[in-house]
């Protein structure tokens, strides 16, 4: 049975932290001109532009996916699963009504 007496003793020295690390000032927050108010709140125009950009990106991504064979294969697979799910649901409903 081993205990604390069997473990080797490690020598270590205490290293003081450099004063440069603790006194480094944080840089001021840079607010993009025109995008935020002085209180740090985004402007309406900035928010609208961000939303319009995301919508345009989403529409473009969808158009690109529809234009590729891989995108069409995914759509076909989705439709096949949807139809199989509807068929299974109808089968369950018939079984619950007693229509075999």
C-alpha positions in Angstrom: 0.0 0.0 0.0 1.5 3.3 -1.0 0.9 6.6 0.7 2.1 10.2 0.7 5.4 9.0 2.2 6.3 7.0 -1.0 5.8 9.9 -3.4 8.9 11.9 -4.5 9.3 15.4 -3.1 9.1 18.2 -5.7 11.1 21.4 -5.3 9.5 24.5 -6.7 10.2 28.2 -6.4 7.8 31.0 -6.1 7.8 33.3 -9.2 6.3 36.8 -8.7 4.0 38.0 -11.4 5.4 40.8 -13.6 3.9 44.2 -12.9 3.6 44.8 -16.7 0.8 42.3 -17.0 -1.3 43.7 -14.3 -1.0 47.4 -15.3 -1.6 47.1 -19.0 -4.5 49.4 -19.8 -7.3 48.0 -21.9 -7.7 49.8 -25.3 -10.8 51.9 -25.6 -13.8 50.4 -27.4 -13.9 51.6 -31.0 -17.4 52.4 -32.1 -17.9 52.4 -35.9 -19.0 55.8 -37.0 -22.6 56.0 -38.0 -23.5 52.4 -36.9 -23.9 53.0 -33.2 -25.0 55.8 -30.9 -22.8 57.2 -28.2 -24.5 54.8 -25.7 -23.5 51.8 -27.9 -27.0 51.1 -29.3 -27.0 50.2 -33.0 -28.8 52.6 -35.3 -32.0 51.7 -37.1 -30.2 52.0 -40.5 -27.5 49.6 -39.3 -29.9 47.0 -38.1 -32.0 47.3 -41.3 -28.9 46.8 -43.5 -27.9 43.8 -41.5 -31.3 42.2 -41.8 -31.5 42.9 -45.5 -28.1 41.4 -46.0 -29.1 38.2 -44.2 -32.3 37.9 -46.2 -30.4 38.4 -49.4 -27.8 35.8 -48.4 -30.6 33.4 -47.5 -32.4 33.9 -50.8 -29.2 33.5 -52.7 -28.3 30.3 -50.9 -31.7 28.9 -51.6 -31.5 29.8 -55.3 -28.0 28.2 -55.5 -29.2 25.1 -53.8 -32.1 24.8 -56.2 -29.8 25.2 -59.2 -27.5 22.3 -58.3 -28.1 18.6 -58.7 -27.3 18.0 -55.1 -29.9 20.5 -54.0 -32.5 18.8 -56.2 -31.6 15.4 -54.7 -32.1 16.8 -51.2 -35.5 18.2 -52.2 -36.5 14.9 -53.8 -35.4 13.0 -50.7 -37.4 15.5 -48.5 -40.5 15.0 -50.6 -40.2 11.2 -50.5 -39.9 11.2 -46.7 -42.8 13.6 -46.4 -45.0 11.4 -48.6 -43.9 8.3 -46.6 -44.8 10.0 -43.4 -48.2 11.0 -44.6 -48.9 7.4 -45.8 -47.8 6.1 -42.4 -50.0 8.6 -40.6 -53.0 7.6 -42.7 -52.3 3.9 -42.0 -52.3 4.6 -38.3 -55.5 6.6 -38.5 -57.2 3.7 -40.5 -56.0 1.2 -37.8 -57.4 3.4 -35.0 -60.8 3.7 -36.8 -60.9 -0.1 -37.3 -60.7 0.2 -41.1 -58.4 -2.6 -42.0 
